[in-house]
Amino acid sequence: MPTAIEYFKFLPKTNCGECGHPTCLAFAMQLANQKASLDECPYVDEEAKRTLQESNAPPVKGVTVGAGDGSLRMGEETVLYRHERRFVNPTAYAVAIPDILPEAELRELARSYLDMSFERVGMVFDLDMFAVFNASGDAERLRAAAESLVGMCSKPLMLIGAGAEDLRPAAEAIRESRPLLYAADEDNVSPMAALAAELGLPLALRDGTLDGMAGLVEAARKEGAEDLVLDLGSDSMKHILESNTVARKVSLRRSFKGLGYPLMNLVGSGEEGMMMAMLSTMKYGSLVVFDSLEPQQALPLMTLRQNIYTDPQVPIQVKEDLYPVNGPGEDSPLLFTTNFSLTYFTVRADIEKSRIPVWLQVVDTEGLSVLTAYAANKFGHEHVAAALEASSALERTSGPVVTPGMVAKMSGKLEEALGRKVLVGPMESGSLPKFLKNLGV
């Protein structure tokens, strides 16, 4: 991406301030940090804009698989390490379904995967994609299987076959769903790339060597295929680590453009498959395809992905709202906490443990914990009062309002603001069960 000095070269250097920044250099610095848009300067000519846009394009090309609400975006990564700037598009997980299954069994298997859903810190994890492979060798059976899956869910599909003629009927039938075609290799790259270009679909390329893959990319682009996903092989964990890392490095440095596309790995199943999937998730894989996946495998894998693809500079947050816990009523106590997800879910778990009905108000503190938010003046009595008013919490219960023990100092001013008695709760949420039981409500 362009540096501040590179942006500055194309600016008028008049320091007019019309962009909202005091100097052109200050504006250039904001552009380099992606905190401003070049359109904010009225004096940059179109040629300069085109030049900067080309150099500003992500070194890993963005590719969309699927359509509508179920679509997946891959690539568009700009850094090697997440602390530099967060990773953009999380790794997608897919499971393979053979077209030899009778339709009822195929739908039942797909439904079991669709039902595999988990909630963690306010976020829902589920499967991202299905890979339908032509195990029958019959192009029409692949088409029927693909149409059946498209009819029952909005998940994007990957169509796996031996060549363009095997994939064409299915690809044409579900073209509007924008499936990923898999895979072009040195033996069939021309017809596969031509099919992808004709239908406007993304195409996966498969070669176990970096040089070989670069040749495939060039051949596919000559046929008009632009949206590519690269499979550099999954022979071993060592191979995945080395190939994915080298491909990402040379792409980011722009020293070699031929590998600047999303990467994928087919990992099989079982313990070895899980280890490969975890490695691919940590080392730049945009798509991981399993032969099968169990819930006890999916949850830790998706948790790992969440940890890697959340912005390290922005805490995970819960929506500001009033949350009922244990079925509260008109006289249940009213507690409040911050919207830092770890704080919220810890407090909620301790309230649930007590089995006492409670209303829990979450206050937007921009993801800060209780003491940090209080010190930063984002969790004062006025913030709490405003949140309680917005959710009509005081109209739902006449029970006591309880402030966290760590911010007991706000209790007096909060009483004045609310016109209601405010009790001071325990210092740690682990003491909430005993505290709530002693309230006698």
Summary of the structure (lengths in Angstrom):
residues: 441
radius of gyration: 27.0
end to end distance: 59.9
largest distance: 78.2
contacts: 1456
relative contact order: 0.08
helix: 46%
strand: 18%
